[in-house]
Amino acid sequence: MAKLSELLEKIDNEVKSGNRKKALLMLDKLLEKVPDNKSLLARKAKYGKEYEYEKRITALQEKYGSA
């Protein structure tokens, strides 16, 4: 099994490339194996909030057109 730090690096790279949905799925799978890890839960909350903002912006752009 890969080290936790390596898995977190992969997740962070997914976020940097703009794929927050995949990063959240990866975090969910990781939390199944390491439940109640505070840093993972904080990271999931942060990325979840960013993903919600991203979805809102996309919906507004579709509704009103891109600026």
Predicted model as a PDB file, atoms N, CA, C, CB and O in Angstrom, pLDDT in the B-factor column:
MODEL        1                                                                  
ATOM      1  N   MET A   1       0.837  -1.178   0.000  1.00 58.00           N  
ATOM      2  CA  MET A   1       0.000   0.000   0.000  1.00 58.00           C  
ATOM      3  C   MET A   1       0.885   1.246   0.000  1.00 58.00           C  
ATOM      4  CB  MET A   1      -0.954  -0.004   1.216  1.00 58.00           C  
ATOM      5  O   MET A   1       1.936   1.277   0.641  1.00 58.00           O  
ATOM      6  N   ALA A   2       0.457   2.233  -0.705  1.00 75.00           N  
ATOM      7  CA  ALA A   2       1.219   3.475  -0.805  1.00 75.00           C  
ATOM      8  C   ALA A   2       1.154   4.234   0.523  1.00 75.00           C  
ATOM      9  CB  ALA A   2       0.681   4.356  -1.965  1.00 75.00           C  
ATOM     10  O   ALA A   2       0.229   4.063   1.317  1.00 75.00           O  
ATOM     11  N   LYS A   3       2.144   5.057   0.729  1.00 88.00           N  
ATOM     12  CA  LYS A   3       2.172   5.875   1.938  1.00 88.00           C  
ATOM     13  C   LYS A   3       1.068   6.916   1.876  1.00 88.00           C  
ATOM     14  CB  LYS A   3       3.548   6.554   2.114  1.00 88.00           C  
ATOM     15  O   LYS A   3       0.652   7.340   0.798  1.00 88.00           O  
ATOM     16  N   LEU A   4       0.609   7.315   3.031  1.00 86.00           N  
ATOM     17  CA  LEU A   4      -0.446   8.315   3.126  1.00 86.00           C  
ATOM     18  C   LEU A   4      -0.013   9.618   2.462  1.00 86.00           C  
ATOM     19  CB  LEU A   4      -0.822   8.563   4.592  1.00 86.00           C  
ATOM     20  O   LEU A   4      -0.814  10.266   1.789  1.00 86.00           O  
ATOM     21  N   SER A   5       1.232  10.003   2.645  1.00 88.00           N  
ATOM     22  CA  SER A   5       1.721  11.249   2.056  1.00 88.00           C  
ATOM     23  C   SER A   5       1.700  11.188   0.528  1.00 88.00           C  
ATOM     24  CB  SER A   5       3.141  11.548   2.550  1.00 88.00           C  
ATOM     25  O   SER A   5       1.411  12.187  -0.131  1.00 88.00           O  
ATOM     26  N   GLU A   6       2.006  10.016  -0.035  1.00 93.00           N  
ATOM     27  CA  GLU A   6       1.967   9.858  -1.492  1.00 93.00           C  
ATOM     28  C   GLU A   6       0.536   9.944  -2.012  1.00 93.00           C  
ATOM     29  CB  GLU A   6       2.599   8.519  -1.906  1.00 93.00           C  
ATOM     30  O   GLU A   6       0.284  10.544  -3.057  1.00 93.00           O  
ATOM     31  N   LEU A   7      -0.391   9.349  -1.287  1.00 92.00           N  
ATOM     32  CA  LEU A   7      -1.796   9.410  -1.689  1.00 92.00           C  
ATOM     33  C   LEU A   7      -2.329  10.839  -1.602  1.00 92.00           C  
ATOM     34  CB  LEU A   7      -2.644   8.475  -0.812  1.00 92.00           C  
ATOM     35  O   LEU A   7      -3.082  11.285  -2.468  1.00 92.00           O  
ATOM     36  N   LEU A   8      -1.932  11.543  -0.555  1.00 92.00           N  
ATOM     37  CA  LEU A   8      -2.360  12.935  -0.427  1.00 92.00           C  
ATOM     38  C   LEU A   8      -1.777  13.796  -1.544  1.00 92.00           C  
ATOM     39  CB  LEU A   8      -1.950  13.494   0.936  1.00 92.00           C  
ATOM     40  O   LEU A   8      -2.436  14.715  -2.030  1.00 92.00           O  
ATOM     41  N   GLU A   9      -0.564  13.505  -1.942  1.00 94.00           N  
ATOM     42  CA  GLU A   9       0.049  14.238  -3.049  1.00 94.00           C  
ATOM     43  C   GLU A   9      -0.725  14.002  -4.347  1.00 94.00           C  
ATOM     44  CB  GLU A   9       1.523  13.820  -3.223  1.00 94.00           C  
ATOM     45  O   GLU A   9      -0.943  14.933  -5.121  1.00 94.00           O  
ATOM     46  N   LYS A  10      -1.137  12.755  -4.580  1.00 95.00           N  
ATOM     47  CA  LYS A  10      -1.942  12.448  -5.769  1.00 95.00           C  
ATOM     48  C   LYS A  10      -3.269  13.192  -5.731  1.00 95.00           C  
ATOM     49  CB  LYS A  10      -2.190  10.933  -5.878  1.00 95.00           C  
ATOM     50  O   LYS A  10      -3.721  13.719  -6.748  1.00 95.00           O  
ATOM     51  N   ILE A  11      -3.890  13.233  -4.564  1.00 95.00           N  
ATOM     52  CA  ILE A  11      -5.167  13.932  -4.415  1.00 95.00           C  
ATOM     53  C   ILE A  11      -4.975  15.426  -4.661  1.00 95.00           C  
ATOM     54  CB  ILE A  11      -5.765  13.688  -3.007  1.00 95.00           C  
ATOM     55  O   ILE A  11      -5.773  16.049  -5.363  1.00 95.00           O  
ATOM     56  N   ASP A  12      -3.924  16.000  -4.088  1.00 94.00           N  
ATOM     57  CA  ASP A  12      -3.647  17.422  -4.297  1.00 94.00           C  
ATOM     58  C   ASP A  12      -3.375  17.728  -5.762  1.00 94.00           C  
ATOM     59  CB  ASP A  12      -2.460  17.861  -3.448  1.00 94.00           C  
ATOM     60  O   ASP A  12      -3.774  18.782  -6.258  1.00 94.00           O  
ATOM     61  N   ASN A  13      -2.704  16.824  -6.455  1.00 96.00           N  
ATOM     62  CA  ASN A  13      -2.437  17.021  -7.878  1.00 96.00           C  
ATOM     63  C   ASN A  13      -3.735  17.001  -8.686  1.00 96.00           C  
ATOM     64  CB  ASN A  13      -1.474  15.941  -8.395  1.00 96.00           C  
ATOM     65  O   ASN A  13      -3.872  17.740  -9.661  1.00 96.00           O  
ATOM     66  N   GLU A  14      -4.678  16.165  -8.287  1.00 95.00           N  
ATOM     67  CA  GLU A  14      -5.976  16.143  -8.958  1.00 95.00           C  
ATOM     68  C   GLU A  14      -6.685  17.483  -8.788  1.00 95.00           C  
ATOM     69  CB  GLU A  14      -6.851  15.001  -8.408  1.00 95.00           C  
ATOM     70  O   GLU A  14      -7.289  18.000  -9.729  1.00 95.00           O  
ATOM     71  N   VAL A  15      -6.607  18.033  -7.592  1.00 94.00           N  
ATOM     72  CA  VAL A  15      -7.240  19.329  -7.329  1.00 94.00           C  
ATOM     73  C   VAL A  15      -6.566  20.416  -8.152  1.00 94.00           C  
ATOM     74  CB  VAL A  15      -7.176  19.679  -5.826  1.00 94.00           C  
ATOM     75  O   VAL A  15      -7.240  21.265  -8.735  1.00 94.00           O  
ATOM     76  N   LYS A  16      -5.237  20.391  -8.201  1.00 95.00           N  
ATOM     77  CA  LYS A  16      -4.504  21.401  -8.969  1.00 95.00           C  
ATOM     78  C   LYS A  16      -4.842  21.336 -10.449  1.00 95.00           C  
ATOM     79  CB  LYS A  16      -3.004  21.226  -8.777  1.00 95.00           C  
ATOM     80  O   LYS A  16      -4.850  22.358 -11.135  1.00 95.00           O  
ATOM     81  N   SER A  17      -5.124  20.124 -10.944  1.00 95.00           N  
ATOM     82  CA  SER A  17      -5.479  19.986 -12.354  1.00 95.00           C  
ATOM     83  C   SER A  17      -6.948  20.313 -12.602  1.00 95.00           C  
ATOM     84  CB  SER A  17      -5.176  18.575 -12.835  1.00 95.00           C  
ATOM     85  O   SER A  17      -7.413  20.273 -13.742  1.00 95.00           O  
ATOM     86  N   GLY A  18      -7.684  20.640 -11.528  1.00 92.00           N  
ATOM     87  CA  GLY A  18      -9.067  21.066 -11.685  1.00 92.00           C  
ATOM     88  C   GLY A  18     -10.086  19.947 -11.566  1.00 92.00           C  
ATOM     89  O   GLY A  18     -11.258  20.146 -11.887  1.00 92.00           O  
ATOM     90  N   ASN A  19      -9.674  18.798 -11.120  1.00 94.00           N  
ATOM     91  CA  ASN A  19     -10.579  17.660 -11.032  1.00 94.00           C  
ATOM     92  C   ASN A  19     -10.937  17.397  -9.562  1.00 94.00           C  
ATOM     93  CB  ASN A  19      -9.938  16.399 -11.679  1.00 94.00           C  
ATOM     94  O   ASN A  19     -10.517  16.401  -8.972  1.00 94.00           O  
ATOM     95  N   ARG A  20     -11.722  18.314  -8.991  1.00 95.00           N  
ATOM     96  CA  ARG A  20     -12.075  18.207  -7.581  1.00 95.00           C  
ATOM     97  C   ARG A  20     -13.010  17.039  -7.305  1.00 95.00           C  
ATOM     98  CB  ARG A  20     -12.712  19.488  -7.110  1.00 95.00           C  
ATOM     99  O   ARG A  20     -12.942  16.433  -6.236  1.00 95.00           O  
ATOM    100  N   LYS A  21     -13.871  16.720  -8.243  1.00 95.00           N  
ATOM    101  CA  LYS A  21     -14.799  15.607  -8.047  1.00 95.00           C  
ATOM    102  C   LYS A  21     -14.038  14.295  -7.854  1.00 95.00           C  
ATOM    103  CB  LYS A  21     -15.763  15.493  -9.243  1.00 95.00           C  
ATOM    104  O   LYS A  21     -14.358  13.518  -6.955  1.00 95.00           O  
ATOM    105  N   LYS A  22     -13.040  14.050  -8.690  1.00 96.00           N  
ATOM    106  CA  LYS A  22     -12.237  12.834  -8.562  1.00 96.00           C  
ATOM    107  C   LYS A  22     -11.461  12.849  -7.248  1.00 96.00           C  
ATOM    108  CB  LYS A  22     -11.269  12.693  -9.756  1.00 96.00           C  
ATOM    109  O   LYS A  22     -11.340  11.817  -6.587  1.00 96.00           O  
ATOM    110  N   ALA A  23     -10.937  14.010  -6.869  1.00 96.00           N  
ATOM    111  CA  ALA A  23     -10.195  14.118  -5.616  1.00 96.00           C  
ATOM    112  C   ALA A  23     -11.095  13.797  -4.424  1.00 96.00           C  
ATOM    113  CB  ALA A  23      -9.597  15.526  -5.466  1.00 96.00           C  
ATOM    114  O   ALA A  23     -10.655  13.146  -3.476  1.00 96.00           O  
ATOM    115  N   LEU A  24     -12.340  14.243  -4.465  1.00 96.00           N  
ATOM    116  CA  LEU A  24     -13.270  13.939  -3.387  1.00 96.00           C  
ATOM    117  C   LEU A  24     -13.577  12.455  -3.319  1.00 96.00           C  
ATOM    118  CB  LEU A  24     -14.552  14.725  -3.563  1.00 96.00           C  
ATOM    119  O   LEU A  24     -13.692  11.891  -2.230  1.00 96.00           O  
ATOM    120  N   LEU A  25     -13.709  11.824  -4.466  1.00 96.00           N  
ATOM    121  CA  LEU A  25     -13.939  10.376  -4.489  1.00 96.00           C  
ATOM    122  C   LEU A  25     -12.732   9.633  -3.921  1.00 96.00           C  
ATOM    123  CB  LEU A  25     -14.234   9.895  -5.926  1.00 96.00           C  
ATOM    124  O   LEU A  25     -12.884   8.661  -3.181  1.00 96.00           O  
ATOM    125  N   MET A  26     -11.548  10.093  -4.270  1.00 96.00           N  
ATOM    126  CA  MET A  26     -10.333   9.471  -3.749  1.00 96.00           C  
ATOM    127  C   MET A  26     -10.256   9.639  -2.225  1.00 96.00           C  
ATOM    128  CB  MET A  26      -9.081  10.083  -4.423  1.00 96.00           C  
ATOM    129  O   MET A  26      -9.867   8.715  -1.511  1.00 96.00           O  
ATOM    130  N   LEU A  27     -10.629  10.818  -1.745  1.00 96.00           N  
ATOM    131  CA  LEU A  27     -10.626  11.058  -0.298  1.00 96.00           C  
ATOM    132  C   LEU A  27     -11.643  10.159   0.411  1.00 96.00           C  
ATOM    133  CB  LEU A  27     -10.930  12.538  -0.001  1.00 96.00           C  
ATOM    134  O   LEU A  27     -11.370   9.644   1.496  1.00 96.00           O  
ATOM    135  N   ASP A  28     -12.813   9.973  -0.202  1.00 96.00           N  
ATOM    136  CA  ASP A  28     -13.811   9.085   0.389  1.00 96.00           C  
ATOM    137  C   ASP A  28     -13.280   7.666   0.533  1.00 96.00           C  
ATOM    138  CB  ASP A  28     -15.078   9.080  -0.454  1.00 96.00           C  
ATOM    139  O   ASP A  28     -13.470   7.026   1.567  1.00 96.00           O  
ATOM    140  N   LYS A  29     -12.616   7.181  -0.504  1.00 95.00           N  
ATOM    141  CA  LYS A  29     -12.039   5.832  -0.446  1.00 95.00           C  
ATOM    142  C   LYS A  29     -10.953   5.745   0.624  1.00 95.00           C  
ATOM    143  CB  LYS A  29     -11.460   5.437  -1.816  1.00 95.00           C  
ATOM    144  O   LYS A  29     -10.850   4.746   1.335  1.00 95.00           O  
ATOM    145  N   LEU A  30     -10.156   6.783   0.730  1.00 93.00           N  
ATOM    146  CA  LEU A  30      -9.092   6.799   1.721  1.00 93.00           C  
ATOM    147  C   LEU A  30      -9.660   6.869   3.138  1.00 93.00           C  
ATOM    148  CB  LEU A  30      -8.155   7.977   1.470  1.00 93.00           C  
ATOM    149  O   LEU A  30      -9.122   6.249   4.056  1.00 93.00           O  
ATOM    150  N   LEU A  31     -10.740   7.619   3.313  1.00 94.00           N  
ATOM    151  CA  LEU A  31     -11.358   7.720   4.630  1.00 94.00           C  
ATOM    152  C   LEU A  31     -11.996   6.399   5.064  1.00 94.00           C  
ATOM    153  CB  LEU A  31     -12.402   8.825   4.631  1.00 94.00           C  
ATOM    154  O   LEU A  31     -12.154   6.153   6.260  1.00 94.00           O  
ATOM    155  N   GLU A  32     -12.360   5.555   4.111  1.00 94.00           N  
ATOM    156  CA  GLU A  32     -12.870   4.231   4.469  1.00 94.00           C  
ATOM    157  C   GLU A  32     -11.782   3.410   5.165  1.00 94.00           C  
ATOM    158  CB  GLU A  32     -13.381   3.489   3.212  1.00 94.00           C  
ATOM    159  O   GLU A  32     -12.063   2.621   6.067  1.00 94.00           O  
ATOM    160  N   LYS A  33     -10.553   3.608   4.735  1.00 92.00           N  
ATOM    161  CA  LYS A  33      -9.428   2.857   5.300  1.00 92.00           C  
ATOM    162  C   LYS A  33      -8.838   3.523   6.534  1.00 92.00           C  
ATOM    163  CB  LYS A  33      -8.348   2.686   4.259  1.00 92.00           C  
ATOM    164  O   LYS A  33      -8.315   2.848   7.421  1.00 92.00           O  
ATOM    165  N   VAL A  34      -8.925   4.852   6.588  1.00 90.00           N  
ATOM    166  CA  VAL A  34      -8.372   5.610   7.713  1.00 90.00           C  
ATOM    167  C   VAL A  34      -9.475   6.541   8.245  1.00 90.00           C  
ATOM    168  CB  VAL A  34      -7.086   6.432   7.277  1.00 90.00           C  
ATOM    169  O   VAL A  34      -9.429   7.751   8.026  1.00 90.00           O  
ATOM    170  N   PRO A  35     -10.456   5.973   8.938  1.00 89.00           N  
ATOM    171  CA  PRO A  35     -11.566   6.819   9.410  1.00 89.00           C  
ATOM    172  C   PRO A  35     -11.118   7.774  10.513  1.00 89.00           C  
ATOM    173  CB  PRO A  35     -12.721   5.946   9.921  1.00 89.00           C  
ATOM    174  O   PRO A  35     -10.167   7.503  11.248  1.00 89.00           O  
ATOM    175  N   ASP A  36     -11.817   8.882  10.607  1.00 89.00           N  
ATOM    176  CA  ASP A  36     -11.602   9.883  11.666  1.00 89.00           C  
ATOM    177  C   ASP A  36     -10.224  10.523  11.644  1.00 89.00           C  
ATOM    178  CB  ASP A  36     -11.817   9.251  13.002  1.00 89.00           C  
ATOM    179  O   ASP A  36      -9.725  10.949  12.686  1.00 89.00           O  
ATOM    180  N   ASN A  37      -9.607  10.595  10.486  1.00 91.00           N  
ATOM    181  CA  ASN A  37      -8.335  11.299  10.360  1.00 91.00           C  
ATOM    182  C   ASN A  37      -8.658  12.780  10.173  1.00 91.00           C  
ATOM    183  CB  ASN A  37      -7.470  10.737   9.158  1.00 91.00           C  
ATOM    184  O   ASN A  37      -9.272  13.163   9.177  1.00 91.00           O  
ATOM    185  N   LYS A  38      -8.248  13.608  11.126  1.00 94.00           N  
ATOM    186  CA  LYS A  38      -8.632  15.023  11.113  1.00 94.00           C  
ATOM    187  C   LYS A  38      -8.144  15.759   9.883  1.00 94.00           C  
ATOM    188  CB  LYS A  38      -8.105  15.707  12.337  1.00 94.00           C  
ATOM    189  O   LYS A  38      -8.873  16.585   9.333  1.00 94.00           O  
ATOM    190  N   SER A  39      -6.934  15.482   9.441  1.00 92.00           N  
ATOM    191  CA  SER A  39      -6.410  16.196   8.276  1.00 92.00           C  
ATOM    192  C   SER A  39      -7.156  15.800   7.007  1.00 92.00           C  
ATOM    193  CB  SER A  39      -4.911  15.922   8.112  1.00 92.00           C  
ATOM    194  O   SER A  39      -7.386  16.638   6.136  1.00 92.00           O  
ATOM    195  N   LEU A  40      -7.534  14.530   6.898  1.00 94.00           N  
ATOM    196  CA  LEU A  40      -8.301  14.092   5.730  1.00 94.00           C  
ATOM    197  C   LEU A  40      -9.701  14.693   5.735  1.00 94.00           C  
ATOM    198  CB  LEU A  40      -8.387  12.563   5.689  1.00 94.00           C  
ATOM    199  O   LEU A  40     -10.209  15.105   4.692  1.00 94.00           O  
ATOM    200  N   LEU A  41     -10.320  14.741   6.904  1.00 95.00           N  
ATOM    201  CA  LEU A  41     -11.653  15.326   7.005  1.00 95.00           C  
ATOM    202  C   LEU A  41     -11.629  16.821   6.689  1.00 95.00           C  
ATOM    203  CB  LEU A  41     -12.227  15.094   8.404  1.00 95.00           C  
ATOM    204  O   LEU A  41     -12.538  17.337   6.038  1.00 95.00           O  
ATOM    205  N   ALA A  42     -10.596  17.509   7.147  1.00 95.00           N  
ATOM    206  CA  ALA A  42     -10.469  18.937   6.854  1.00 95.00           C  
ATOM    207  C   ALA A  42     -10.244  19.163   5.364  1.00 95.00           C  
ATOM    208  CB  ALA A  42      -9.318  19.554   7.663  1.00 95.00           C  
ATOM    209  O   ALA A  42     -10.816  20.078   4.772  1.00 95.00           O  
ATOM    210  N   ARG A  43      -9.415  18.333   4.774  1.00 95.00           N  
ATOM    211  CA  ARG A  43      -9.136  18.439   3.345  1.00 95.00           C  
ATOM    212  C   ARG A  43     -10.404  18.166   2.525  1.00 95.00           C  
ATOM    213  CB  ARG A  43      -8.014  17.456   2.942  1.00 95.00           C  
ATOM    214  O   ARG A  43     -10.669  18.841   1.529  1.00 95.00           O  
ATOM    215  N   LYS A  44     -11.178  17.172   2.959  1.00 96.00           N  
ATOM    216  CA  LYS A  44     -12.420  16.838   2.261  1.00 96.00           C  
ATOM    217  C   LYS A  44     -13.407  18.001   2.344  1.00 96.00           C  
ATOM    218  CB  LYS A  44     -13.048  15.559   2.852  1.00 96.00           C  
ATOM    219  O   LYS A  44     -14.064  18.331   1.358  1.00 96.00           O  
ATOM    220  N   ALA A  45     -13.510  18.618   3.517  1.00 97.00           N  
ATOM    221  CA  ALA A  45     -14.414  19.760   3.681  1.00 97.00           C  
ATOM    222  C   ALA A  45     -13.984  20.921   2.787  1.00 97.00           C  
ATOM    223  CB  ALA A  45     -14.453  20.210   5.156  1.00 97.00           C  
ATOM    224  O   ALA A  45     -14.821  21.563   2.154  1.00 97.00           O  
ATOM    225  N   LYS A  46     -12.707  21.184   2.738  1.00 96.00           N  
ATOM    226  CA  LYS A  46     -12.184  22.289   1.917  1.00 96.00           C  
ATOM    227  C   LYS A  46     -12.446  22.028   0.438  1.00 96.00           C  
ATOM    228  CB  LYS A  46     -10.667  22.481   2.160  1.00 96.00           C  
ATOM    229  O   LYS A  46     -12.959  22.898  -0.266  1.00 96.00           O  
ATOM    230  N   TYR A  47     -12.098  20.840  -0.032  1.00 96.00           N  
ATOM    231  CA  TYR A  47     -12.281  20.523  -1.442  1.00 96.00           C  
ATOM    232  C   TYR A  47     -13.756  20.413  -1.806  1.00 96.00           C  
ATOM    233  CB  TYR A  47     -11.563  19.229  -1.787  1.00 96.00           C  
ATOM    234  O   TYR A  47     -14.152  20.738  -2.925  1.00 96.00           O  
ATOM    235  N   GLY A  48     -14.566  19.956  -0.858  1.00 96.00           N  
ATOM    236  CA  GLY A  48     -16.007  19.887  -1.094  1.00 96.00           C  
ATOM    237  C   GLY A  48     -16.600  21.266  -1.292  1.00 96.00           C  
ATOM    238  O   GLY A  48     -17.436  21.479  -2.171  1.00 96.00           O  
ATOM    239  N   LYS A  49     -16.156  22.205  -0.460  1.00 97.00           N  
ATOM    240  CA  LYS A  49     -16.640  23.579  -0.585  1.00 97.00           C  
ATOM    241  C   LYS A  49     -16.187  24.187  -1.914  1.00 97.00           C  
ATOM    242  CB  LYS A  49     -16.138  24.439   0.597  1.00 97.00           C  
ATOM    243  O   LYS A  49     -16.966  24.870  -2.580  1.00 97.00           O  
ATOM    244  N   GLU A  50     -14.948  23.945  -2.298  1.00 95.00           N  
ATOM    245  CA  GLU A  50     -14.434  24.447  -3.574  1.00 95.00           C  
ATOM    246  C   GLU A  50     -15.214  23.845  -4.747  1.00 95.00           C  
ATOM    247  CB  GLU A  50     -12.931  24.126  -3.713  1.00 95.00           C  
ATOM    248  O   GLU A  50     -15.495  24.532  -5.729  1.00 95.00           O  
ATOM    249  N   TYR A  51     -15.559  22.563  -4.639  1.00 96.00           N  
ATOM    250  CA  TYR A  51     -16.306  21.893  -5.702  1.00 96.00           C  
ATOM    251  C   TYR A  51     -17.715  22.483  -5.826  1.00 96.00           C  
ATOM    252  CB  TYR A  51     -16.382  20.376  -5.432  1.00 96.00           C  
ATOM    253  O   TYR A  51     -18.218  22.665  -6.935  1.00 96.00           O  
ATOM    254  N   GLU A  52     -18.344  22.778  -4.695  1.00 97.00           N  
ATOM    255  CA  GLU A  52     -19.671  23.395  -4.728  1.00 97.00           C  
ATOM    256  C   GLU A  52     -19.613  24.775  -5.388  1.00 97.00           C  
ATOM    257  CB  GLU A  52     -20.246  23.511  -3.302  1.00 97.00           C  
ATOM    258  O   GLU A  52     -20.487  25.120  -6.183  1.00 97.00           O  
ATOM    259  N   TYR A  53     -18.592  25.561  -5.063  1.00 96.00           N  
ATOM    260  CA  TYR A  53     -18.425  26.865  -5.704  1.00 96.00           C  
ATOM    261  C   TYR A  53     -18.226  26.707  -7.208  1.00 96.00           C  
ATOM    262  CB  TYR A  53     -17.236  27.620  -5.088  1.00 96.00           C  
ATOM    263  O   TYR A  53     -18.793  27.453  -8.006  1.00 96.00           O  
ATOM    264  N   GLU A  54     -17.415  25.729  -7.577  1.00 94.00           N  
ATOM    265  CA  GLU A  54     -17.151  25.471  -8.993  1.00 94.00           C  
ATOM    266  C   GLU A  54     -18.446  25.117  -9.734  1.00 94.00           C  
ATOM    267  CB  GLU A  54     -16.120  24.334  -9.149  1.00 94.00           C  
ATOM    268  O   GLU A  54     -18.680  25.587 -10.847  1.00 94.00           O  
ATOM    269  N   LYS A  55     -19.280  24.288  -9.109  1.00 95.00           N  
ATOM    270  CA  LYS A  55     -20.558  23.909  -9.727  1.00 95.00           C  
ATOM    271  C   LYS A  55     -21.484  25.117  -9.860  1.00 95.00           C  
ATOM    272  CB  LYS A  55     -21.247  22.807  -8.902  1.00 95.00           C  
ATOM    273  O   LYS A  55     -22.163  25.267 -10.876  1.00 95.00           O  
ATOM    274  N   ARG A  56     -21.516  25.972  -8.849  1.00 96.00           N  
ATOM    275  CA  ARG A  56     -22.353  27.177  -8.899  1.00 96.00           C  
ATOM    276  C   ARG A  56     -21.908  28.110 -10.021  1.00 96.00           C  
ATOM    277  CB  ARG A  56     -22.309  27.917  -7.555  1.00 96.00           C  
ATOM    278  O   ARG A  56     -22.729  28.632 -10.775  1.00 96.00           O  
ATOM    279  N   ILE A  57     -20.601  28.309 -10.117  1.00 93.00           N  
ATOM    280  CA  ILE A  57     -20.069  29.193 -11.160  1.00 93.00           C  
ATOM    281  C   ILE A  57     -20.407  28.644 -12.543  1.00 93.00           C  
ATOM    282  CB  ILE A  57     -18.538  29.358 -11.010  1.00 93.00           C  
ATOM    283  O   ILE A  57     -20.815  29.391 -13.432  1.00 93.00           O  
ATOM    284  N   THR A  58     -20.236  27.340 -12.718  1.00 93.00           N  
ATOM    285  CA  THR A  58     -20.549  26.710 -14.002  1.00 93.00           C  
ATOM    286  C   THR A  58     -22.026  26.861 -14.336  1.00 93.00           C  
ATOM    287  CB  THR A  58     -20.165  25.227 -13.981  1.00 93.00           C  
ATOM    288  O   THR A  58     -22.377  27.151 -15.480  1.00 93.00           O  
ATOM    289  N   ALA A  59     -22.887  26.668 -13.351  1.00 94.00           N  
ATOM    290  CA  ALA A  59     -24.328  26.804 -13.580  1.00 94.00           C  
ATOM    291  C   ALA A  59     -24.691  28.233 -13.954  1.00 94.00           C  
ATOM    292  CB  ALA A  59     -25.111  26.374 -12.337  1.00 94.00           C  
ATOM    293  O   ALA A  59     -25.517  28.448 -14.842  1.00 94.00           O  
ATOM    294  N   LEU A  60     -24.086  29.213 -13.289  1.00 94.00           N  
ATOM    295  CA  LEU A  60     -24.349  30.606 -13.613  1.00 94.00           C  
ATOM    296  C   LEU A  60     -23.828  30.974 -14.999  1.00 94.00           C  
ATOM    297  CB  LEU A  60     -23.725  31.510 -12.569  1.00 94.00           C  
ATOM    298  O   LEU A  60     -24.464  31.740 -15.723  1.00 94.00           O  
ATOM    299  N   GLN A  61     -22.674  30.429 -15.364  1.00 93.00           N  
ATOM    300  CA  GLN A  61     -22.130  30.686 -16.694  1.00 93.00           C  
ATOM    301  C   GLN A  61     -23.039  30.102 -17.768  1.00 93.00           C  
ATOM    302  CB  GLN A  61     -20.715  30.102 -16.819  1.00 93.00           C  
ATOM    303  O   GLN A  61     -23.237  30.715 -18.817  1.00 93.00           O  
ATOM    304  N   GLU A  62     -23.589  28.924 -17.511  1.00 92.00           N  
ATOM    305  CA  GLU A  62     -24.503  28.324 -18.476  1.00 92.00           C  
ATOM    306  C   GLU A  62     -25.803  29.121 -18.579  1.00 92.00           C  
ATOM    307  CB  GLU A  62     -24.802  26.877 -18.089  1.00 92.00           C  
ATOM    308  O   GLU A  62     -26.355  29.277 -19.669  1.00 92.00           O  
ATOM    309  N   LYS A  63     -26.288  29.622 -17.445  1.00 92.00           N  
ATOM    310  CA  LYS A  63     -27.535  30.342 -17.441  1.00 92.00           C  
ATOM    311  C   LYS A  63     -27.398  31.718 -18.083  1.00 92.00           C  
ATOM    312  CB  LYS A  63     -28.045  30.473 -16.034  1.00 92.00           C  
ATOM    313  O   LYS A  63     -28.247  32.119 -18.879  1.00 92.00           O  
ATOM    314  N   TYR A  64     -26.342  32.435 -17.743  1.00 91.00           N  
ATOM    315  CA  TYR A  64     -26.179  33.814 -18.196  1.00 91.00           C  
ATOM    316  C   TYR A  64     -25.108  34.002 -19.259  1.00 91.00           C  
ATOM    317  CB  TYR A  64     -25.861  34.677 -17.036  1.00 91.00           C  
ATOM    318  O   TYR A  64     -24.920  35.116 -19.750  1.00 91.00           O  
ATOM    319  N   GLY A  65     -24.418  32.959 -19.617  1.00 85.00           N  
ATOM    320  CA  GLY A  65     -23.343  33.063 -20.603  1.00 85.00           C  
ATOM    321  C   GLY A  65     -22.050  33.474 -19.936  1.00 85.00           C  
ATOM    322  O   GLY A  65     -22.052  34.116 -18.885  1.00 85.00           O  
ATOM    323  N   SER A  66     -20.960  33.103 -20.548  1.00 74.00           N  
ATOM    324  CA  SER A  66     -19.644  33.437 -20.001  1.00 74.00           C  
ATOM    325  C   SER A  66     -19.352  34.907 -20.181  1.00 74.00           C  
ATOM    326  CB  SER A  66     -18.552  32.600 -20.664  1.00 74.00           C  
ATOM    327  O   SER A  66     -19.798  35.530 -21.145  1.00 74.00           O  
ATOM    328  N   ALA A  67     -18.601  35.456 -19.250  1.00 58.00           N  
ATOM    329  CA  ALA A  67     -18.271  36.884 -19.296  1.00 58.00           C  
ATOM    330  C   ALA A  67     -17.238  37.177 -20.343  1.00 58.00           C  
ATOM    331  CB  ALA A  67     -17.778  37.363 -17.953  1.00 58.00           C  
ATOM    332  O   ALA A  67     -16.844  38.331 -20.516  1.00 58.00           O  
TER     333      ALA A  67                                                      
ENDMDL                                                                          
END                                                                             
